[in-house]
């Protein structure tokens, strides 16, 4: 089975598809993820503002969040 894990930057709501001015790219991305899940793909999506522990628990994500540790 295929897994897709998305680590979103901090947004007001979990998908970014909320509020008075919604970015159409986020709407499309949310729809694409829903379609993948419908097709049987295991989709996990984490929002930095709401689930910071998921970011800290993933070593690759944690490395990319700290630019001082990345190679130039």
PDB file of N, CA, C, O and CB in Angstrom:
ATOM      1  N   UNK A   1       0.834  -1.179   0.000  1.00  0.00           N
ATOM      2  CA  UNK A   1       0.000   0.000   0.000  1.00  0.00           C
ATOM      3  C   UNK A   1       0.881   1.245   0.000  1.00  0.00           C
ATOM      4  O   UNK A   1       1.974   1.242   0.567  1.00  0.00           O
ATOM      5  CB  UNK A   1      -0.950  -0.003   1.211  1.00  0.00           C
ATOM      6  N   UNK A   2       0.411   2.277  -0.621  1.00  0.00           N
ATOM      7  CA  UNK A   2       1.124   3.548  -0.710  1.00  0.00           C
ATOM      8  C   UNK A   2       0.699   4.445   0.448  1.00  0.00           C
ATOM      9  O   UNK A   2      -0.476   4.502   0.809  1.00  0.00           O
ATOM     10  CB  UNK A   2       0.855   4.243  -2.074  1.00  0.00           C
ATOM     11  N   UNK A   3       1.668   5.140   1.018  1.00  0.00           N
ATOM     12  CA  UNK A   3       1.399   6.110   2.084  1.00  0.00           C
ATOM     13  C   UNK A   3       1.841   7.493   1.625  1.00  0.00           C
ATOM     14  O   UNK A   3       2.890   7.643   0.999  1.00  0.00           O
ATOM     15  CB  UNK A   3       2.127   5.710   3.406  1.00  0.00           C
ATOM     16  N   UNK A   4       1.044   8.488   1.936  1.00  0.00           N
ATOM     17  CA  UNK A   4       1.396   9.881   1.672  1.00  0.00           C
ATOM     18  C   UNK A   4       1.260  10.630   2.996  1.00  0.00           C
ATOM     19  O   UNK A   4       0.206  10.614   3.632  1.00  0.00           O
ATOM     20  CB  UNK A   4       0.479  10.518   0.541  1.00  0.00           C
ATOM     21  N   UNK A   5       2.346  11.282   3.395  1.00  0.00           N
ATOM     22  CA  UNK A   5       2.329  12.084   4.612  1.00  0.00           C
ATOM     23  C   UNK A   5       2.655  13.520   4.234  1.00  0.00           C
ATOM     24  O   UNK A   5       3.653  13.788   3.565  1.00  0.00           O
ATOM     25  CB  UNK A   5       3.338  11.536   5.673  1.00  0.00           C
ATOM     26  N   UNK A   6       1.801  14.437   4.669  1.00  0.00           N
ATOM     27  CA  UNK A   6       1.957  15.848   4.354  1.00  0.00           C
ATOM     28  C   UNK A   6       2.196  16.604   5.655  1.00  0.00           C
ATOM     29  O   UNK A   6       1.457  16.453   6.628  1.00  0.00           O
ATOM     30  CB  UNK A   6       0.707  16.402   3.599  1.00  0.00           C
ATOM     31  N   UNK A   7       3.240  17.416   5.649  1.00  0.00           N
ATOM     32  CA  UNK A   7       3.540  18.280   6.783  1.00  0.00           C
ATOM     33  C   UNK A   7       3.319  19.721   6.321  1.00  0.00           C
ATOM     34  O   UNK A   7       4.154  20.293   5.621  1.00  0.00           O
ATOM     35  CB  UNK A   7       5.014  18.058   7.314  1.00  0.00           C
ATOM     36  N   UNK A   8       2.191  20.295   6.718  1.00  0.00           N
ATOM     37  CA  UNK A   8       1.835  21.662   6.333  1.00  0.00           C
ATOM     38  C   UNK A   8       2.452  22.672   7.277  1.00  0.00           C
ATOM     39  O   UNK A   8       2.644  22.401   8.463  1.00  0.00           O
ATOM     40  CB  UNK A   8       0.320  21.835   6.305  1.00  0.00           C
ATOM     41  N   UNK A   9       2.760  23.835   6.739  1.00  0.00           N
ATOM     42  CA  UNK A   9       3.166  24.943   7.593  1.00  0.00           C
ATOM     43  C   UNK A   9       1.984  25.329   8.480  1.00  0.00           C
ATOM     44  O   UNK A   9       0.858  24.885   8.250  1.00  0.00           O
ATOM     45  CB  UNK A   9       3.655  26.160   6.744  1.00  0.00           C
ATOM     46  N   UNK A  10       2.235  26.137   9.468  1.00  0.00           N
ATOM     47  CA  UNK A  10       1.173  26.546  10.395  1.00  0.00           C
ATOM     48  C   UNK A  10       0.068  27.279   9.645  1.00  0.00           C
ATOM     49  O   UNK A  10       0.318  28.265   8.953  1.00  0.00           O
ATOM     50  CB  UNK A  10       1.742  27.445  11.516  1.00  0.00           C
ATOM     51  N   UNK A  11      -1.150  26.787   9.790  1.00  0.00           N
ATOM     52  CA  UNK A  11      -2.329  27.405   9.193  1.00  0.00           C
ATOM     53  C   UNK A  11      -3.422  27.479  10.252  1.00  0.00           C
ATOM     54  O   UNK A  11      -3.392  26.756  11.247  1.00  0.00           O
ATOM     55  CB  UNK A  11      -2.815  26.610   7.939  1.00  0.00           C
ATOM     56  N   UNK A  12      -4.372  28.353  10.022  1.00  0.00           N
ATOM     57  CA  UNK A  12      -5.462  28.555  10.975  1.00  0.00           C
ATOM     58  C   UNK A  12      -6.256  27.275  11.199  1.00  0.00           C
ATOM     59  O   UNK A  12      -6.572  26.934  12.339  1.00  0.00           O
ATOM     60  CB  UNK A  12      -6.388  29.660  10.487  1.00  0.00           C
ATOM     61  N   UNK A  13      -6.581  26.566  10.125  1.00  0.00           N
ATOM     62  CA  UNK A  13      -7.301  25.307  10.263  1.00  0.00           C
ATOM     63  C   UNK A  13      -6.468  24.191   9.649  1.00  0.00           C
ATOM     64  O   UNK A  13      -5.470  24.466   8.982  1.00  0.00           O
ATOM     65  CB  UNK A  13      -8.700  25.386   9.593  1.00  0.00           C
ATOM     66  N   UNK A  14      -6.848  22.966   9.856  1.00  0.00           N
ATOM     67  CA  UNK A  14      -6.010  21.828   9.476  1.00  0.00           C
ATOM     68  C   UNK A  14      -5.737  21.717   7.987  1.00  0.00           C
ATOM     69  O   UNK A  14      -4.693  21.190   7.604  1.00  0.00           O
ATOM     70  CB  UNK A  14      -6.645  20.574   9.939  1.00  0.00           C
ATOM     71  N   UNK A  15      -6.631  22.192   7.135  1.00  0.00           N
ATOM     72  CA  UNK A  15      -6.439  22.061   5.696  1.00  0.00           C
ATOM     73  C   UNK A  15      -6.061  23.366   5.024  1.00  0.00           C
ATOM     74  O   UNK A  15      -5.612  23.355   3.878  1.00  0.00           O
ATOM     75  CB  UNK A  15      -7.680  21.522   5.066  1.00  0.00           C
ATOM     76  N   UNK A  16      -6.228  24.485   5.700  1.00  0.00           N
ATOM     77  CA  UNK A  16      -5.989  25.777   5.082  1.00  0.00           C
ATOM     78  C   UNK A  16      -7.164  26.253   4.246  1.00  0.00           C
ATOM     79  O   UNK A  16      -7.142  27.354   3.694  1.00  0.00           O
ATOM     80  CB  UNK A  16      -4.759  25.713   4.233  1.00  0.00           C
ATOM     81  N   UNK A  17      -8.187  25.420   4.157  1.00  0.00           N
ATOM     82  CA  UNK A  17      -9.371  25.747   3.355  1.00  0.00           C
ATOM     83  C   UNK A  17     -10.438  26.300   4.294  1.00  0.00           C
ATOM     84  O   UNK A  17     -11.457  25.659   4.554  1.00  0.00           O
ATOM     85  CB  UNK A  17      -9.904  24.487   2.571  1.00  0.00           C
ATOM     86  N   UNK A  18     -10.180  27.498   4.791  1.00  0.00           N
ATOM     87  CA  UNK A  18     -11.113  28.144   5.706  1.00  0.00           C
ATOM     88  C   UNK A  18     -10.824  29.638   5.709  1.00  0.00           C
ATOM     89  O   UNK A  18      -9.808  30.079   5.173  1.00  0.00           O
ATOM     90  CB  UNK A  18     -11.005  27.548   7.145  1.00  0.00           C
ATOM     91  N   UNK A  19     -11.691  30.392   6.293  1.00  0.00           N
ATOM     92  CA  UNK A  19     -11.483  31.830   6.383  1.00  0.00           C
ATOM     93  C   UNK A  19     -12.064  32.581   5.195  1.00  0.00           C
ATOM     94  O   UNK A  19     -12.611  31.973   4.274  1.00  0.00           O
ATOM     95  CB  UNK A  19     -10.015  32.127   6.499  1.00  0.00           C
ATOM     96  N   UNK A  20     -11.944  33.894   5.218  1.00  0.00           N
ATOM     97  CA  UNK A  20     -12.587  34.727   4.195  1.00  0.00           C
ATOM     98  C   UNK A  20     -11.901  34.665   2.828  1.00  0.00           C
ATOM     99  O   UNK A  20     -12.568  34.841   1.808  1.00  0.00           O
ATOM    100  CB  UNK A  20     -12.623  36.154   4.664  1.00  0.00           C
ATOM    101  N   UNK A  21     -10.600  34.424   2.780  1.00  0.00           N
ATOM    102  CA  UNK A  21      -9.937  34.360   1.478  1.00  0.00           C
ATOM    103  C   UNK A  21      -9.160  33.050   1.385  1.00  0.00           C
ATOM    104  O   UNK A  21      -8.071  32.915   1.943  1.00  0.00           O
ATOM    105  CB  UNK A  21      -8.990  35.586   1.267  1.00  0.00           C
ATOM    106  N   UNK A  22      -9.732  32.105   0.680  1.00  0.00           N
ATOM    107  CA  UNK A  22      -9.164  30.763   0.572  1.00  0.00           C
ATOM    108  C   UNK A  22      -8.291  30.683  -0.681  1.00  0.00           C
ATOM    109  O   UNK A  22      -8.708  31.089  -1.765  1.00  0.00           O
ATOM    110  CB  UNK A  22     -10.289  29.684   0.531  1.00  0.00           C
ATOM    111  N   UNK A  23      -7.090  30.161  -0.521  1.00  0.00           N
ATOM    112  CA  UNK A  23      -6.182  29.967  -1.638  1.00  0.00           C
ATOM    113  C   UNK A  23      -6.694  28.798  -2.484  1.00  0.00           C
ATOM    114  O   UNK A  23      -6.823  27.689  -1.967  1.00  0.00           O
ATOM    115  CB  UNK A  23      -4.725  29.708  -1.140  1.00  0.00           C
ATOM    116  N   UNK A  24      -6.987  29.016  -3.767  1.00  0.00           N
ATOM    117  CA  UNK A  24      -7.512  27.942  -4.606  1.00  0.00           C
ATOM    118  C   UNK A  24      -6.559  26.754  -4.730  1.00  0.00           C
ATOM    119  O   UNK A  24      -6.998  25.630  -4.970  1.00  0.00           O
ATOM    120  CB  UNK A  24      -7.823  28.478  -5.975  1.00  0.00           C
ATOM    121  N   UNK A  25      -5.262  26.995  -4.568  1.00  0.00           N
ATOM    122  CA  UNK A  25      -4.298  25.884  -4.615  1.00  0.00           C
ATOM    123  C   UNK A  25      -4.499  24.944  -3.433  1.00  0.00           C
ATOM    124  O   UNK A  25      -4.352  23.729  -3.571  1.00  0.00           O
ATOM    125  CB  UNK A  25      -2.851  26.421  -4.624  1.00  0.00           C
ATOM    126  N   UNK A  26      -4.834  25.501  -2.273  1.00  0.00           N
ATOM    127  CA  UNK A  26      -5.081  24.660  -1.098  1.00  0.00           C
ATOM    128  C   UNK A  26      -6.369  23.858  -1.259  1.00  0.00           C
ATOM    129  O   UNK A  26      -6.453  22.714  -0.812  1.00  0.00           O
ATOM    130  CB  UNK A  26      -5.153  25.520   0.172  1.00  0.00           C
ATOM    131  N   UNK A  27      -7.360  24.453  -1.890  1.00  0.00           N
ATOM    132  CA  UNK A  27      -8.610  23.729  -2.156  1.00  0.00           C
ATOM    133  C   UNK A  27      -8.326  22.546  -3.067  1.00  0.00           C
ATOM    134  O   UNK A  27      -8.786  21.434  -2.812  1.00  0.00           O
ATOM    135  CB  UNK A  27      -9.675  24.665  -2.796  1.00  0.00           C
ATOM    136  N   UNK A  28      -7.576  22.784  -4.116  1.00  0.00           N
ATOM    137  CA  UNK A  28      -7.235  21.716  -5.065  1.00  0.00           C
ATOM    138  C   UNK A  28      -6.417  20.622  -4.386  1.00  0.00           C
ATOM    139  O   UNK A  28      -6.658  19.435  -4.605  1.00  0.00           O
ATOM    140  CB  UNK A  28      -6.455  22.288  -6.262  1.00  0.00           C
ATOM    141  N   UNK A  29      -5.456  21.021  -3.565  1.00  0.00           N
ATOM    142  CA  UNK A  29      -4.610  20.054  -2.874  1.00  0.00           C
ATOM    143  C   UNK A  29      -5.435  19.197  -1.912  1.00  0.00           C
ATOM    144  O   UNK A  29      -5.248  17.982  -1.847  1.00  0.00           O
ATOM    145  CB  UNK A  29      -3.485  20.774  -2.115  1.00  0.00           C
ATOM    146  N   UNK A  30      -6.341  19.822  -1.169  1.00  0.00           N
ATOM    147  CA  UNK A  30      -7.224  19.077  -0.252  1.00  0.00           C
ATOM    148  C   UNK A  30      -8.084  18.098  -1.041  1.00  0.00           C
ATOM    149  O   UNK A  30      -8.290  16.966  -0.604  1.00  0.00           O
ATOM    150  CB  UNK A  30      -8.125  20.047   0.564  1.00  0.00           C
ATOM    151  N   UNK A  31      -8.587  18.522  -2.195  1.00  0.00           N
ATOM    152  CA  UNK A  31      -9.398  17.631  -3.035  1.00  0.00           C
ATOM    153  C   UNK A  31      -8.552  16.473  -3.567  1.00  0.00           C
ATOM    154  O   UNK A  31      -9.018  15.335  -3.624  1.00  0.00           O
ATOM    155  CB  UNK A  31     -10.025  18.416  -4.210  1.00  0.00           C
ATOM    156  N   UNK A  32      -7.325  16.762  -3.953  1.00  0.00           N
ATOM    157  CA  UNK A  32      -6.435  15.705  -4.442  1.00  0.00           C
ATOM    158  C   UNK A  32      -6.138  14.677  -3.352  1.00  0.00           C
ATOM    159  O   UNK A  32      -6.118  13.474  -3.615  1.00  0.00           O
ATOM    160  CB  UNK A  32      -5.125  16.310  -4.960  1.00  0.00           C
ATOM    161  N   UNK A  33      -5.910  15.148  -2.145  1.00  0.00           N
ATOM    162  CA  UNK A  33      -5.659  14.217  -1.038  1.00  0.00           C
ATOM    163  C   UNK A  33      -6.894  13.375  -0.743  1.00  0.00           C
ATOM    164  O   UNK A  33      -6.775  12.188  -0.441  1.00  0.00           O
ATOM    165  CB  UNK A  33      -5.232  14.984   0.223  1.00  0.00           C
ATOM    166  N   UNK A  34      -8.068  13.971  -0.826  1.00  0.00           N
ATOM    167  CA  UNK A  34      -9.314  13.213  -0.628  1.00  0.00           C
ATOM    168  C   UNK A  34      -9.466  12.149  -1.701  1.00  0.00           C
ATOM    169  O   UNK A  34      -9.891  11.030  -1.412  1.00  0.00           O
ATOM    170  CB  UNK A  34     -10.537  14.154  -0.641  1.00  0.00           C
ATOM    171  N   UNK A  35      -9.122  12.487  -2.930  1.00  0.00           N
ATOM    172  CA  UNK A  35      -9.212  11.532  -4.033  1.00  0.00           C
ATOM    173  C   UNK A  35      -8.250  10.366  -3.818  1.00  0.00           C
ATOM    174  O   UNK A  35      -8.606   9.210  -4.043  1.00  0.00           O
ATOM    175  CB  UNK A  35      -8.913  12.227  -5.374  1.00  0.00           C
ATOM    176  N   UNK A  36      -7.021  10.678  -3.378  1.00  0.00           N
ATOM    177  CA  UNK A  36      -6.053   9.619  -3.093  1.00  0.00           C
ATOM    178  C   UNK A  36      -6.574   8.684  -2.003  1.00  0.00           C
ATOM    179  O   UNK A  36      -6.470   7.464  -2.128  1.00  0.00           O
ATOM    180  CB  UNK A  36      -4.704  10.224  -2.670  1.00  0.00           C
ATOM    181  N   UNK A  37      -7.129   9.249  -0.945  1.00  0.00           N
ATOM    182  CA  UNK A  37      -7.687   8.433   0.141  1.00  0.00           C
ATOM    183  C   UNK A  37      -8.827   7.562  -0.375  1.00  0.00           C
ATOM    184  O   UNK A  37      -8.942   6.398   0.009  1.00  0.00           O
ATOM    185  CB  UNK A  37      -8.183   9.331   1.295  1.00  0.00           C
ATOM    186  N   UNK A  38      -9.664   8.114  -1.236  1.00  0.00           N
ATOM    187  CA  UNK A  38     -10.771   7.356  -1.834  1.00  0.00           C
ATOM    188  C   UNK A  38     -10.246   6.181  -2.652  1.00  0.00           C
ATOM    189  O   UNK A  38     -10.880   5.127  -2.714  1.00  0.00           O
ATOM    190  CB  UNK A  38     -11.635   8.271  -2.721  1.00  0.00           C
ATOM    191  N   UNK A  39      -9.089   6.366  -3.277  1.00  0.00           N
ATOM    192  CA  UNK A  39      -8.483   5.313  -4.092  1.00  0.00           C
ATOM    193  C   UNK A  39      -7.695   4.302  -3.262  1.00  0.00           C
ATOM    194  O   UNK A  39      -7.104   3.374  -3.814  1.00  0.00           O
ATOM    195  CB  UNK A  39      -7.576   5.929  -5.131  1.00  0.00           C
ATOM    196  N   UNK A  40      -7.681   4.475  -1.949  1.00  0.00           N
ATOM    197  CA  UNK A  40      -7.044   3.496  -1.073  1.00  0.00           C
ATOM    198  C   UNK A  40      -5.665   3.864  -0.570  1.00  0.00           C
ATOM    199  O   UNK A  40      -5.013   3.059   0.095  1.00  0.00           O
ATOM    200  CB  UNK A  40      -6.953   2.224  -1.771  1.00  0.00           C
ATOM    201  N   UNK A  41      -5.215   5.061  -0.875  1.00  0.00           N
ATOM    202  CA  UNK A  41      -3.921   5.520  -0.377  1.00  0.00           C
ATOM    203  C   UNK A  41      -4.080   5.963   1.065  1.00  0.00           C
ATOM    204  O   UNK A  41      -5.039   6.659   1.401  1.00  0.00           O
ATOM    205  CB  UNK A  41      -3.357   6.673  -1.250  1.00  0.00           C
ATOM    206  N   UNK A  42      -3.151   5.567   1.915  1.00  0.00           N
ATOM    207  CA  UNK A  42      -3.162   6.000   3.301  1.00  0.00           C
ATOM    208  C   UNK A  42      -2.601   7.425   3.359  1.00  0.00           C
ATOM    209  O   UNK A  42      -1.403   7.623   3.156  1.00  0.00           O
ATOM    210  CB  UNK A  42      -2.336   5.022   4.207  1.00  0.00           C
ATOM    211  N   UNK A  43      -3.448   8.411   3.633  1.00  0.00           N
ATOM    212  CA  UNK A  43      -3.048   9.815   3.645  1.00  0.00           C
ATOM    213  C   UNK A  43      -3.064  10.327   5.079  1.00  0.00           C
ATOM    214  O   UNK A  43      -4.059  10.199   5.792  1.00  0.00           O
ATOM    215  CB  UNK A  43      -3.984  10.671   2.744  1.00  0.00           C
ATOM    216  N   UNK A  44      -1.934  10.910   5.487  1.00  0.00           N
ATOM    217  CA  UNK A  44      -1.846  11.577   6.789  1.00  0.00           C
ATOM    218  C   UNK A  44      -1.417  13.013   6.529  1.00  0.00           C
ATOM    219  O   UNK A  44      -0.526  13.270   5.720  1.00  0.00           O
ATOM    220  CB  UNK A  44      -0.838  10.839   7.762  1.00  0.00           C
ATOM    221  N   UNK A  45      -2.054  13.937   7.218  1.00  0.00           N
ATOM    222  CA  UNK A  45      -1.734  15.352   7.036  1.00  0.00           C
ATOM    223  C   UNK A  45      -1.583  15.996   8.400  1.00  0.00           C
ATOM    224  O   UNK A  45      -2.469  15.896   9.250  1.00  0.00           O
ATOM    225  CB  UNK A  45      -2.826  16.077   6.200  1.00  0.00           C
ATOM    226  N   UNK A  46      -0.451  16.660   8.602  1.00  0.00           N
ATOM    227  CA  UNK A  46      -0.158  17.298   9.871  1.00  0.00           C
ATOM    228  C   UNK A  46       0.022  18.797   9.665  1.00  0.00           C
ATOM    229  O   UNK A  46       0.618  19.234   8.681  1.00  0.00           O
ATOM    230  CB  UNK A  46       1.096  16.682  10.513  1.00  0.00           C
ATOM    231  N   UNK A  47      -0.496  19.572  10.600  1.00  0.00           N
ATOM    232  CA  UNK A  47      -0.409  21.029  10.568  1.00  0.00           C
ATOM    233  C   UNK A  47       0.496  21.459  11.720  1.00  0.00           C
ATOM    234  O   UNK A  47       0.264  21.089  12.871  1.00  0.00           O
ATOM    235  CB  UNK A  47      -1.835  21.699  10.674  1.00  0.00           C
ATOM    236  N   UNK A  48       1.519  22.234  11.406  1.00  0.00           N
ATOM    237  CA  UNK A  48       2.486  22.649  12.424  1.00  0.00           C
ATOM    238  C   UNK A  48       1.829  23.360  13.600  1.00  0.00           C
ATOM    239  O   UNK A  48       2.251  23.175  14.742  1.00  0.00           O
ATOM    240  CB  UNK A  48       3.528  23.552  11.807  1.00  0.00           C
ATOM    241  N   UNK A  49       0.804  24.169  13.344  1.00  0.00           N
ATOM    242  CA  UNK A  49       0.152  24.918  14.421  1.00  0.00           C
ATOM    243  C   UNK A  49      -0.654  24.014  15.344  1.00  0.00           C
ATOM    244  O   UNK A  49      -0.792  24.302  16.533  1.00  0.00           O
ATOM    245  CB  UNK A  49      -0.754  25.988  13.838  1.00  0.00           C
ATOM    246  N   UNK A  50      -1.186  22.921  14.800  1.00  0.00           N
ATOM    247  CA  UNK A  50      -2.071  22.072  15.587  1.00  0.00           C
ATOM    248  C   UNK A  50      -1.440  20.761  16.039  1.00  0.00           C
ATOM    249  O   UNK A  50      -1.901  20.160  17.009  1.00  0.00           O
ATOM    250  CB  UNK A  50      -3.294  21.777  14.801  1.00  0.00           C
ATOM    251  N   UNK A  51      -0.397  20.309  15.354  1.00  0.00           N
ATOM    252  CA  UNK A  51       0.222  19.024  15.678  1.00  0.00           C
ATOM    253  C   UNK A  51       1.751  19.113  15.667  1.00  0.00           C
ATOM    254  O   UNK A  51       2.402  18.370  14.932  1.00  0.00           O
ATOM    255  CB  UNK A  51      -0.245  17.953  14.692  1.00  0.00           C
ATOM    256  N   UNK A  52       2.327  20.001  16.461  1.00  0.00           N
ATOM    257  CA  UNK A  52       3.782  20.170  16.431  1.00  0.00           C
ATOM    258  C   UNK A  52       4.552  18.912  16.832  1.00  0.00           C
ATOM    259  O   UNK A  52       5.692  18.733  16.403  1.00  0.00           O
ATOM    260  CB  UNK A  52       4.175  21.301  17.339  1.00  0.00           C
ATOM    261  N   UNK A  53       3.968  18.053  17.631  1.00  0.00           N
ATOM    262  CA  UNK A  53       4.661  16.831  18.053  1.00  0.00           C
ATOM    263  C   UNK A  53       4.949  15.917  16.865  1.00  0.00           C
ATOM    264  O   UNK A  53       5.971  15.231  16.850  1.00  0.00           O
ATOM    265  CB  UNK A  53       3.828  16.079  19.100  1.00  0.00           C
ATOM    266  N   UNK A  54       4.067  15.899  15.875  1.00  0.00           N
ATOM    267  CA  UNK A  54       4.287  15.076  14.685  1.00  0.00           C
ATOM    268  C   UNK A  54       5.516  15.571  13.917  1.00  0.00           C
ATOM    269  O   UNK A  54       6.264  14.766  13.362  1.00  0.00           O
ATOM    270  CB  UNK A  54       3.036  15.094  13.773  1.00  0.00           C
ATOM    271  N   UNK A  55       5.726  16.888  13.881  1.00  0.00           N
ATOM    272  CA  UNK A  55       6.886  17.456  13.207  1.00  0.00           C
ATOM    273  C   UNK A  55       8.161  17.096  13.970  1.00  0.00           C
ATOM    274  O   UNK A  55       9.171  16.740  13.364  1.00  0.00           O
ATOM    275  CB  UNK A  55       6.745  18.990  13.078  1.00  0.00           C
ATOM    276  N   UNK A  56       8.113  17.190  15.299  1.00  0.00           N
ATOM    277  CA  UNK A  56       9.274  16.888  16.125  1.00  0.00           C
ATOM    278  C   UNK A  56       9.617  15.403  16.099  1.00  0.00           C
ATOM    279  O   UNK A  56      10.779  15.035  16.275  1.00  0.00           O
ATOM    280  CB  UNK A  56       9.029  17.337  17.554  1.00  0.00           C
ATOM    281  N   UNK A  57       8.632  14.555  15.883  1.00  0.00           N
ATOM    282  CA  UNK A  57       8.859  13.111  15.896  1.00  0.00           C
ATOM    283  C   UNK A  57       9.459  12.589  14.590  1.00  0.00           C
ATOM    284  O   UNK A  57      10.020  11.493  14.569  1.00  0.00           O
ATOM    285  CB  UNK A  57       7.561  12.396  16.173  1.00  0.00           C
ATOM    286  N   UNK A  58       9.352  13.346  13.512  1.00  0.00           N
ATOM    287  CA  UNK A  58       9.873  12.909  12.217  1.00  0.00           C
ATOM    288  C   UNK A  58      11.261  13.522  12.021  1.00  0.00           C
ATOM    289  O   UNK A  58      11.393  14.743  11.930  1.00  0.00           O
ATOM    290  CB  UNK A  58       8.906  13.318  11.049  1.00  0.00           C
ATOM    291  N   UNK A  59      12.293  12.678  11.957  1.00  0.00           N
ATOM    292  CA  UNK A  59      13.667  13.178  11.910  1.00  0.00           C
ATOM    293  C   UNK A  59      13.956  14.010  10.668  1.00  0.00           C
ATOM    294  O   UNK A  59      14.668  15.010  10.763  1.00  0.00           O
ATOM    295  CB  UNK A  59      14.631  12.024  11.973  1.00  0.00           C
ATOM    296  N   UNK A  60      13.428  13.633   9.507  1.00  0.00           N
ATOM    297  CA  UNK A  60      13.660  14.404   8.278  1.00  0.00           C
ATOM    298  C   UNK A  60      12.992  15.775   8.356  1.00  0.00           C
ATOM    299  O   UNK A  60      13.593  16.783   7.984  1.00  0.00           O
ATOM    300  CB  UNK A  60      13.137  13.634   7.053  1.00  0.00           C
ATOM    301  N   UNK A  61      11.769  15.812   8.830  1.00  0.00           N
ATOM    302  CA  UNK A  61      11.058  17.084   8.958  1.00  0.00           C
ATOM    303  C   UNK A  61      11.752  17.968   9.992  1.00  0.00           C
ATOM    304  O   UNK A  61      11.935  19.166   9.778  1.00  0.00           O
ATOM    305  CB  UNK A  61       9.577  16.848   9.353  1.00  0.00           C
ATOM    306  N   UNK A  62      12.131  17.368  11.100  1.00  0.00           N
ATOM    307  CA  UNK A  62      12.816  18.122  12.152  1.00  0.00           C
ATOM    308  C   UNK A  62      14.109  18.734  11.620  1.00  0.00           C
ATOM    309  O   UNK A  62      14.431  19.876  11.948  1.00  0.00           O
ATOM    310  CB  UNK A  62      13.114  17.214  13.362  1.00  0.00           C
ATOM    311  N   UNK A  63      14.846  17.996  10.812  1.00  0.00           N
ATOM    312  CA  UNK A  63      16.080  18.498  10.223  1.00  0.00           C
ATOM    313  C   UNK A  63      15.803  19.679   9.302  1.00  0.00           C
ATOM    314  O   UNK A  63      16.526  20.674   9.334  1.00  0.00           O
ATOM    315  CB  UNK A  63      16.794  17.387   9.456  1.00  0.00           C
ATOM    316  N   UNK A  64      14.766  19.576   8.485  1.00  0.00           N
ATOM    317  CA  UNK A  64      14.447  20.641   7.528  1.00  0.00           C
ATOM    318  C   UNK A  64      13.897  21.891   8.209  1.00  0.00           C
ATOM    319  O   UNK A  64      13.978  22.984   7.649  1.00  0.00           O
ATOM    320  CB  UNK A  64      13.443  20.137   6.506  1.00  0.00           C
ATOM    321  N   UNK A  65      13.346  21.747   9.393  1.00  0.00           N
ATOM    322  CA  UNK A  65      12.856  22.910  10.119  1.00  0.00           C
ATOM    323  C   UNK A  65      13.978  23.686  10.788  1.00  0.00           C
ATOM    324  O   UNK A  65      13.790  24.835  11.187  1.00  0.00           O
ATOM    325  CB  UNK A  65      11.845  22.486  11.152  1.00  0.00           C
ATOM    326  N   UNK A  66      15.135  23.068  10.910  1.00  0.00           N
ATOM    327  CA  UNK A  66      16.279  23.732  11.524  1.00  0.00           C
ATOM    328  C   UNK A  66      17.345  23.947  10.434  1.00  0.00           C
ATOM    329  O   UNK A  66      18.187  23.076  10.212  1.00  0.00           O
ATOM    330  CB  UNK A  66      16.851  22.885  12.731  1.00  0.00           C
ATOM    331  N   UNK A  67      17.309  25.095   9.761  1.00  0.00           N
ATOM    332  CA  UNK A  67      18.226  25.325   8.641  1.00  0.00           C
ATOM    333  C   UNK A  67      19.703  25.288   9.014  1.00  0.00           C
ATOM    334  O   UNK A  67      20.546  25.071   8.144  1.00  0.00           O
ATOM    335  CB  UNK A  67      17.921  26.640   8.020  1.00  0.00           C
ATOM    336  N   UNK A  68      20.033  25.491  10.266  1.00  0.00           N
ATOM    337  CA  UNK A  68      21.446  25.446  10.685  1.00  0.00           C
ATOM    338  C   UNK A  68      22.003  24.039  10.577  1.00  0.00           C
ATOM    339  O   UNK A  68      23.218  23.871  10.472  1.00  0.00           O
ATOM    340  CB  UNK A  68      21.602  25.957  12.125  1.00  0.00           C
ATOM    341  N   UNK A  69      21.150  23.023  10.600  1.00  0.00           N
ATOM    342  CA  UNK A  69      21.632  21.636  10.531  1.00  0.00           C
ATOM    343  C   UNK A  69      21.683  21.103   9.099  1.00  0.00           C
ATOM    344  O   UNK A  69      22.241  20.032   8.859  1.00  0.00           O
ATOM    345  CB  UNK A  69      20.742  20.737  11.373  1.00  0.00           C
ATOM    346  N   UNK A  70      21.107  21.839   8.150  1.00  0.00           N
ATOM    347  CA  UNK A  70      21.089  21.369   6.768  1.00  0.00           C
ATOM    348  C   UNK A  70      22.408  21.688   6.075  1.00  0.00           C
ATOM    349  O   UNK A  70      23.077  22.665   6.409  1.00  0.00           O
ATOM    350  CB  UNK A  70      19.920  21.998   5.999  1.00  0.00           C
ATOM    351  N   UNK A  71      22.770  20.853   5.108  1.00  0.00           N
ATOM    352  CA  UNK A  71      23.958  21.121   4.301  1.00  0.00           C
ATOM    353  C   UNK A  71      23.643  22.188   3.266  1.00  0.00           C
ATOM    354  O   UNK A  71      22.527  22.232   2.749  1.00  0.00           O
ATOM    355  CB  UNK A  71      24.462  19.832   3.615  1.00  0.00           C
ATOM    356  N   UNK A  72      24.610  23.054   2.953  1.00  0.00           N
ATOM    357  CA  UNK A  72      24.350  24.116   1.959  1.00  0.00           C
ATOM    358  C   UNK A  72      24.129  23.548   0.574  1.00  0.00           C
ATOM    359  O   UNK A  72      23.899  24.300  -0.373  1.00  0.00           O
ATOM    360  CB  UNK A  72      25.507  25.110   1.920  1.00  0.00           C
TER     361      UNK A  72
END
